Amino acid sequence: SDVYWALMNIPADRLRAVRGFLLNAMGVTLTAPTRVAMYLFDEDLVVIENFNDAQAQIVLTNRALVRPTVALTIPAEITSFSGQDGVARFVLPGRSLIAVRFADAAKRTRPPKE
């Protein structure tokens, strides 16, 4: 419906406020232009989709998790990706998506189960 697509065109400052309000409680931040969507899967997997024709610079932060890595990109190319300390920075080509997996810091330090 046209009402839902209207959300894709809200001003950037309003979008930042909405994203901040919705994601803050989960310890997640997303810095991205309009027409970039985020889908949360499981506790450690985030998918970012760029609906723009142009590339988008993205910063994705997860305060509870560490070591972001690329799990999947469609199409297969990605311009750049760097991830450390729960922060992923990347350039996502137009009309593409990326799945980013984070490692759980607590699992690294937890003793093995017997």
C-alpha positions in Angstrom: 0.0 0.0 0.0 1.1 3.6 -0.6 0.9 4.3 3.2 3.8 1.8 3.9 5.9 3.1 1.1 5.5 6.6 2.4 7.6 5.5 5.4 10.5 5.0 3.0 10.5 8.7 2.3 10.5 10.2 5.8 13.1 12.9 6.5 16.5 11.6 7.7 16.3 13.4 11.1 12.9 11.8 11.9 14.2 8.4 10.8 17.2 8.7 13.1 14.9 9.5 16.0 12.6 6.5 15.2 15.5 4.1 14.8 17.1 5.4 18.0 13.8 5.0 20.0 13.1 1.5 18.7 16.7 0.0 18.8 18.1 1.6 21.9 16.4 -0.9 24.3 18.1 -3.8 22.4 21.5 -2.2 22.5 21.6 -1.7 18.8 22.3 1.4 16.7 22.0 1.8 13.0 23.4 4.8 11.1 22.2 4.6 7.5 20.3 6.7 5.0 16.6 6.4 4.4 15.4 3.4 2.3 17.8 1.1 4.3 16.0 -1.6 6.3 17.2 -3.7 9.1 15.9 -7.2 10.0 16.8 -8.9 13.3 17.1 -12.7 13.2 18.0 -14.7 16.3 20.2 -13.1 18.9 23.3 -12.6 16.7 22.2 -12.1 13.1 21.2 -8.8 11.5 20.3 -8.3 7.8 20.6 -4.9 6.3 18.9 -4.2 2.9 19.5 -1.2 0.8 16.5 -0.2 -1.3 18.3 2.8 -2.8 19.8 2.7 -6.3 23.0 4.3 -4.9 25.4 2.8 -2.4 24.9 3.5 1.3 27.4 3.9 4.1 26.3 1.9 7.1 27.4 1.7 10.7 25.8 -1.0 12.8 26.6 -1.3 16.5 25.5 -4.1 18.9 26.6 -3.3 22.5 26.0 -6.8 23.7 27.9 -8.7 21.0 31.4 -8.5 19.5 33.3 -9.4 16.3 30.9 -8.7 13.5 31.5 -10.7 10.3 29.9 -11.0 6.9 27.6 -14.1 6.8 26.1 -13.4 3.4 25.8 -10.7 0.7 23.3 -10.6 -2.2 24.7 -9.9 -4.8 28.0 -11.4 -3.8 30.1 -8.2 -4.0 30.5 -5.7 -1.2 32.5 -2.6 -1.5 34.1 -2.6 2.0 33.6 -4.1 5.4 35.3 -3.7 8.7 34.2 -5.1 12.0 35.5 -5.0 15.6 34.3 -4.5 19.1 30.6 -4.9 18.2 30.8 -2.2 15.4 30.4 -3.1 11.7 31.2 -0.4 9.1 30.5 -1.1 5.5 29.4 0.3 2.1 26.4 -1.5 0.8 25.8 -1.3 -3.0 22.4 -0.2 -4.2 19.6 -2.8 -4.3 21.6 -5.3 -2.2 21.7 -6.8 1.2 24.1 -8.1 3.8 23.8 -10.5 6.7 26.1 -9.6 9.6 26.7 -12.2 12.4 28.0 -11.1 15.7 29.9 -13.3 18.3 28.6 -13.5 21.8 31.3 -12.2 24.2 29.9 -14.1 27.1 30.2 -17.4 25.2 33.9 -16.8 24.7 34.5 -16.6 28.5 32.0 -19.1 29.7 33.5 -22.5 30.7 32.5 -25.5 28.6 29.4 -27.5 29.7 30.1 -30.9 31.1 
